[in-house]
């Protein structure tokens, strides 16, 4: 291998051992990083650029969350109509060509966030009879459309972001909306980034977005799963650039593997308030929890983005951060561990080999735990980065034998 740096070069001998393991093209771990605009940055006016970003994120095994352009919904004579021609073209590209495992329903269907009241669809007052019929018709129309395309099980209904469950009216409106949604589309998977278990919503939400640090204790995670719910991690504020080791980016898949969590989401992969090549921090932004009282806040450095615009460096398309590269490494570690786990269940490994694989996987699980100090305390999460590389190596050696040669993973 030849290494180049300015006017110097070095030849470095490199030996690899390839194991008989091919990682799947479609990633079973559901990882969503929302593709977003930032200050002075408008991605969505250029469909070619959107496709470039979609290809880029797929290489890192990440879903962009939403399909752009979204479908257009119209309300005429008491009926909902959908125009999804351009949406279908891009959804086909994401789901069939790039094999992205999961997407959110269109932003138009998002019902409410934080402590806000439900969205007024077509100006209708929430929970009036006409509103209820229209809300259900919107959901039914969209899901009937994507089911005809063969994509019905690939869309998750993101109903609400970080709902402020401490308010009784928020707890009540979530229950009412979920009830309407389930009645309109039996089997729909409703997701909300709630951070913890909210007893009032048990049986109403299908996918719970819980904190990876222990906001939802392990016993309550187990209780949710026993009652049929799925779990994702919601990670706002955890993946930032001023954390040594970048531990949480690598370790979220390990936490998923240990605790039976099906995926995780992060609110932005491309939200810049300054040019990220010049400043690593954000501007103050004005926001409100309920639309009445406003305040100024500055998000943590790096929160909201894990990629950089390549145009400034003369590169057409985005460039990955080190954090995003660690995201992919962690996801692919997870795929290795899950493959070995299935191999044990299917009898691929028996006798002493099976014992060794089980022991290696148990060592992987012991590397992470909930509760933990969270993403900003990366040295506590990962005091020894080499321990994780060693754990992966031990798993592959246990499954495929040989400890005298290095290896590379077949992709």
HELIX and SHEET records of a PDB file:
HELIX    1   1 UNK A   47  UNK A   59  1                                  13    
HELIX    2   2 UNK A   85  UNK A   92  1                                   8    
HELIX    3   3 UNK A   93  UNK A   97  3                                   5    
HELIX    4   4 UNK A  107  UNK A  109  5                                   3    
HELIX    5   5 UNK A  121  UNK A  123  5                                   3    
HELIX    6   6 UNK A  129  UNK A  148  1                                  20    
HELIX    7   7 UNK A  152  UNK A  154  5                                   3    
HELIX    8   8 UNK A  168  UNK A  184  1                                  17    
HELIX    9   9 UNK A  199  UNK A  201  5                                   3    
HELIX   10  10 UNK A  218  UNK A  226  1                                   9    
HELIX   11  11 UNK A  244  UNK A  246  5                                   3    
HELIX   12  12 UNK A  247  UNK A  259  1                                  13    
HELIX   13  13 UNK A  310  UNK A  313  5                                   4    
HELIX   14  14 UNK A  322  UNK A  345  1                                  24    
HELIX   15  15 UNK A  351  UNK A  365  1                                  15    
HELIX   16  16 UNK A  378  UNK A  381  1                                   4    
HELIX   17  17 UNK A  386  UNK A  400  1                                  15    
SHEET    1   A 2 UNK A   2  UNK A   5  0                                        
SHEET    2   A 2 UNK A   8  UNK A  11 -1                                        
SHEET    1   B 2 UNK A  18  UNK A  22  0                                        
SHEET    2   B 2 UNK A 408  UNK A 410  1                                        
SHEET    1   C 7 UNK A  30  UNK A  33  0                                        
SHEET    2   C 7 UNK A 263  UNK A 266  1                                        
SHEET    3   C 7 UNK A 230  UNK A 234  1                                        
SHEET    4   C 7 UNK A 207  UNK A 211  1                                        
SHEET    5   C 7 UNK A 190  UNK A 195  1                                        
SHEET    6   C 7 UNK A 155  UNK A 161  1                                        
SHEET    7   C 7 UNK A 103  UNK A 104  1                                        
SHEET    1   D 7 UNK A  30  UNK A  33  0                                        
SHEET    2   D 7 UNK A 263  UNK A 266  1                                        
SHEET    3   D 7 UNK A 230  UNK A 234  1                                        
SHEET    4   D 7 UNK A 207  UNK A 211  1                                        
SHEET    5   D 7 UNK A 190  UNK A 195  1                                        
SHEET    6   D 7 UNK A 155  UNK A 161  1                                        
SHEET    7   D 7 UNK A 112  UNK A 113  1                                        
SHEET    1   E 2 UNK A  72  UNK A  76  0                                        
SHEET    2   E 2 UNK A  79  UNK A  83 -1                                        
SHEET    1   F 2 UNK A 285  UNK A 288  0                                        
SHEET    2   F 2 UNK A 294  UNK A 297 -1                                        
SHEET    1   G 2 UNK A 307  UNK A 309  0                                        
SHEET    2   G 2 UNK A 318  UNK A 320 -1                                        
END                                                                             
